Amino acid sequence: MPKHSRSFVALGLALASAASSAAVYVDLPIADARDHAFVGDTLYVTADTRLHRYDLKGCTPLPPIALDSPPAGIDASANGRWIAVAGQGVSAGKAHFYLVDRDDGGTPRKIEFPAEFYESGTYMVAWTAGDVLSITSSFAGSGWVPLRRYDPHTGAIDQVRGVRQDSMIAASGDGALLALAESNISSGPAFLWNPGTAQYAGGIDLYWFVFEIAADDTANRVVVPTYGGAHVLSREGRNGALAQVGTIGQYASWGPLSVVAPPGGTQFVTADWDWNGTRQGVNIYSARTLALQKRVDNYPFPWSGNGALSQGRLTLSRDARWLAATIAGGVRLYDLANEPIDRILEPGTPPVTTSCGTPHALDAAPPPQDARRFDADGWEVGKRPGDTPGAPLNDFD
């Protein structure tokens, strides 16, 4: 995830009643892990030339599934039937991705199509409403590639627009919109796209290199990490255009590498890097005030160099129970059952009594978190003439 992974079919929204004093997690040794997806009671991880699997009920690895090319991004449809895996490389002039139909045995099927000029494989996949799959690609050098759309029911695939190589995509929680961050270009375009109608739905140029993106339930909040901090964007009351309302992080110092949004739209979960080694780790922020709510873990994520699908990549399960984070040499699987995070619970869900992870105490408490907020005219809160210096960060909804 940046990457959404949330369900909206459950009937109850609950906030965990107590914060755990120690992070509960288990480290899965999967070399060269790139991306992950939760499907039912299974965690899927793309790495090397295989699709690795971990059983969340039995807390045991499952046999990996062999692929014939290195995989990249992975995403599952909202109903859990379809799993798409991007595939690197071009063979005989054709690019490809893999499609798993869990209603038809679960064996990956290679979907091929003609590669464009210097296209070197697919990079990221994301499902939106109506089982529409969007696909971005890599480029052998520096250039533009197609944004493609695929229908698993008919097998139809088409090109809907051009984007930069290795563009990151993530669906809003309701599946209505696709958030896209165009990589490898200094203007830093980030925008929303309606895959069903193939229409632009608002955007912004951040003038930073961008590489990750996340959207909340309805894409009213979009977060785009950069070396200058994670830009928090809003499209509410602005005719669909995105406008910056805040920043989490500080230029050349610290900030999020990846972001996921729990259901409800009130929080962000981030994987933060910090050159000074004090703010790094997995953190929970308020989506309304950008205040730090909880430090879950202080894993020392390194700066990514404006790249994704490496250490710090996050994926949240649809019920917000599980969080996967790519770390050195593998994936850290967090059990968030007792963290202060918004979760969707079915009526009658029993309390969690067992977990695949074990508690790990934090090394130290985090320092105060510095958030920057902006008003509708672009002034930083507290710095506009007439503002009170140091004004508190009130809810901006």
N, C-alpha and C positions, 0 to 999 in steps of 0.2 A: 500497500500500500501504500508514495504517497498513496495512497491507494485506499479506496473505500472498501469496506467489507462489512455491510450491515444489513439486517433484516427488518422489514416493516410489516410483517405479517403477525408478529406477536402482539398480544393484547395489553400488556402491562409494562410500564416504564418505571424502573426502580433505581434508586441511588443506594449503593452499598452503605450499610449503616456504620461501618467502622473502618478506619484505615489500618492496614497492617503495619507493624513496626519493622518488618523485614520483607524484602521482595521474595516471592516464591517463584522459582524457575528451575529449569533443567537445561543444560547445554547439550546440544545434539552435534556430534562431530561429523560434519558434512563439508568436506573440503571444496573450495571454490563455489560456495552457495551464492546464488544470484537473486532469486525471488522466491515467494511463498504464497500459498493460498490455503484457506481452511474450507473444507468441504465435508459437511456432516461431522463425523468424529475422526476425521483424518486431516493431518497437515501434509500438504504437498510442497516439495522444495525442488527448484530447478538447480542443477549443478552438473559439472563435467558433461557427460552425454547421457544423463539419466534423469528420471523423475523420481526423486526420493520420497518416501512416505513414512509417516509416524502415526501410530494408533493412539488417539487421545484417551480412549477408554482403558485400553490395556497397558498404556505407557510403554510401548515397545515399538521398535522399528519394524516396518513391513518391507517385503522384498521390493527393491527399486525396479522401475520400469525402464527398459533400455530404449533409447532414441538413436537415430542415425546422424544427428548433428548436435552441436552444443545448444542448449536451450537458453532463453533469456527470461523475459517477463511471463507471468502466469496470472490468470484470473478465472474465476468461476461464475457462472450465471446465477442469478438470484435464487432460482429454484434448485440449484445444485446439480442439475442434469448435465450441463455442458462445462467442460474445462478446456480452456484454450491455452496453448503454450507457444510463445514466439520461438522461432528457430533461426539460428545464425547460419550464414552461408548461402551460396547460390550454386545450383547444379544444373548443367545443360540449359542455362539461360532462365532458370525458374527459381523464384524465391518460394518460401513455404512457411507454414505454421502447423502445429499439431492440434487436433481436435479429439477430445475424449467425450464419448457419449456414454454416460453411466447407465443409461437405460438399454444399452446395447453391448454389454460385456466390459466396457471400460478400457478397451484397447485403443491406444492412440492411433489416429488416422492422419496421414500426412496430406495436408491440403496445399497444392502447388498452384502457382500462377506466374505469368511472365514477369520477370524482373525488369525494372526500368534502368536507365543508364547509370552505371556505377552503384546500383543498389546492391548491398552485400548481405542481406538477410533481414528478417523481421526482428523487432526490438521489444515492443510492448503491446499488450492486448488488454482490452477492457470491455466488459459486457454492460449494456444499458437495457432499458425496458424493451419488451417485445423480443427478447433474445437477439438483439443486434450486437454484433461484435465489431469493434473498431481496432485497427491494427496500424502501428507505426513501424518504420524500418530504419536500418542503418545504411551508411553510405561509405564507400571506399575512398575516403578523402574528406572533403568538406562540401556539403551541398544540400539540395532539397530532395525529398522523397515523397511518394504519395501517402496520404491518409486514406486507408481503405476501409470498406464496410462489407461485412459478410453476414449472410443469412444461413444458419445451419439447417433450416427446414427445406430450403430450395437449393442450397449450394451456390447461390449467386454471390459474386464478389465484384465490387466496383470501386473506382477511385473517386473520392468526393472533393479533395482539394490537395494542394501541396503544403508540406510542412518541412521544417528542418530535420536533419538526421537525429536519431535517438531522442525524439520528442517523447516526453512522459505524458501519459494519459491516465485519468482516474474518473470513475463515474460518481455522480452525486448519490446520496443515500437512497433517494427515491428512483434512481435510474433514469431520470428524465433528461439529464444533461451530462455532457462529457467535459471535464476540465482538462486543458492541454497546456503544457509548458514547452515552448520550442527551444531546444538546446542548441548550443554552439553558434549563437549569434548575440552580439553585444547589446542589441536593443531589448533583449529579454522579453519577447512577447508571451503573454499568458492570456488565454481566452476560454470562453465557454462555447460549446458546440452542441447542437441538437442532432444526434445521429439519425433519428427517425425521419426528420425533414431535410437533413443535410443543410442546415442553416446556422449561420453565425449568431451567437446569443450574447455578445458583449465581451470586451477584453480591455487590455491595458499593456503598454510597453513599460517595463520596469527599469530598463537600462542597466541591468545586471545580467550576467550569464545565469540562466535558470536551468534546472535539471530535475526537479521534483515538483509535485503539486498535489493538493488534497482539497476536497470539497465537502461541505457538511450535507445535511439531509436534503436540502433544496438548492444547494449551490448559492445560497445567500452569503455564506462565508467561504472564501477560498484562501488557501495559504500556500505561498510559493517561497521555499527556502532559497537563499543566495548567500554569497560571502559577506554581504552587508547586513545579514539577519534575515529572518523569515518575514516576508511581506504579507500582512493580513489585509485581505481585500473584501469589499462588500459591493453588492449590486442593488441593494434595497433602496427604493426611492430615487434611483438614478437612471430610469428607463432602460435597465438591463446592462448599462455600462459598468465596468468594474472600477472602483476607486479605492485607493489605499486608506485604511483607517488605523493602521498600527504596524509595529514591528516588534518581533521577539528576537533579541540578539543584538550584537554590536559588531560593526565592521572590523574585520581582521582580528577578532577577539574570540567570539563564541556565537553559537546559534544553532538552530535545528538543521539537521541533514534530511530528515524525513518527517512526515506528519500523517497521522490518521485521525479521523473524527468519529467519536462514539455516537450512537444514536441520541437524538434529542437536540443536537446542535449547541450544547452549552459548554463543551470541552474540546480541547485538542490534546492528543498524546504525541510527544515528540522524542526523537533521538538526537540529543544535543552534543556538539563538539565544543571544545574549549582549549585554546592554546595554553592557558594557565592551569588547566587541570582542576578546576574547582566547580564548574557548572555542568560538566559533561554527564551524560547518562540518559535514562528514560524519565521523562517528566510529564506531568499533567498540568495543563494551563486552563484557565477560564477563557472560553471563547468570547465572553462579553466584556471582560475588563483586561484580559491578557495577563492577569496575575498568576503567579506560580501557585498551584494548589497542593501538589505533592511531588516529591522526588521519589520515584519508584526504585531506581537503581542508579548507581554511579559508574556504569561501564565506560571506559575511556575511548569513546568513538573518535577516530581521527578525522580530520578534515578530508573531504572526498575529492577535492580538486575540481569542483563543478561537475562531478559525475554521479550517476545513480547505479543501482543494482550492485552495491558493494556494502561495506560495513555501515550500519545505520539504517538500512532499508527496513521498513516496518510494514506489518500486515496485522489487521485486527479481525478477529472472528466476527461473524454477523451478530452474535449475541453479546459481543464485547467481553466474553469470558477469557479468551486467549489472545495473547499478543506474541508475534514472532518478530525477532530482530536479528538481522545478519551481524555476526561478530567475526573476529579473526578465527578461521578454521571451522566455522560452523554456524549454527543458528541457536540463539537463546530463546527458549519457549517459556513465556511468563504466564502464570495463572493469576488472573486479575480478580478472582472471585471475591476477595476481601479488600480490594483497593477502592478508594472513593471515586468510582467511575460510573457514569450513567450506563445502565445495562437494560436490555430488553429481556423480560422474564415472562414465560408462559404462566398462566394461572396455575397454582398448585406446585410450582417448581420447588423441590425440596432443598434445604440448605446444603451447601457444598461441604462434604466431610472428608473427601480424599482428593489428592492432586498428583499430577505427574512430577511436580517440582518439590523442592525443599527450601525452607526459609534461609535467606542470606542477609545478614545485617549490613546496613550502609556503613561506609568508612567514616563519614562525617556528614553533618547537616549542610545543606547548600547555603550560599550567601544570599542576601536579598537579590531578587530578580529585577532587572532594569527593563521596563517596557516603555516603548514610545508609542504615543497615540496621536492621531491627526484628525482635525475637524473637517467638515465638508468643503471648506475652502482651501485645504491643504496646509493649514498652519499646524505646527506641532503643539499639542495641548500643553498649556502653561507658558508658551513662548510668544503667543500672539500679543500685540500691544494691548494692555488693559487686563490680560490674564493674570491670575494669581500664581506666582512661581511655586512649583511643587504641588499644584492642584492634584487631588486624588483622582485615580482612574475610575470614574463612575461607569456604570453600564451604558454602552453607547447604542443600544437597541431602542 
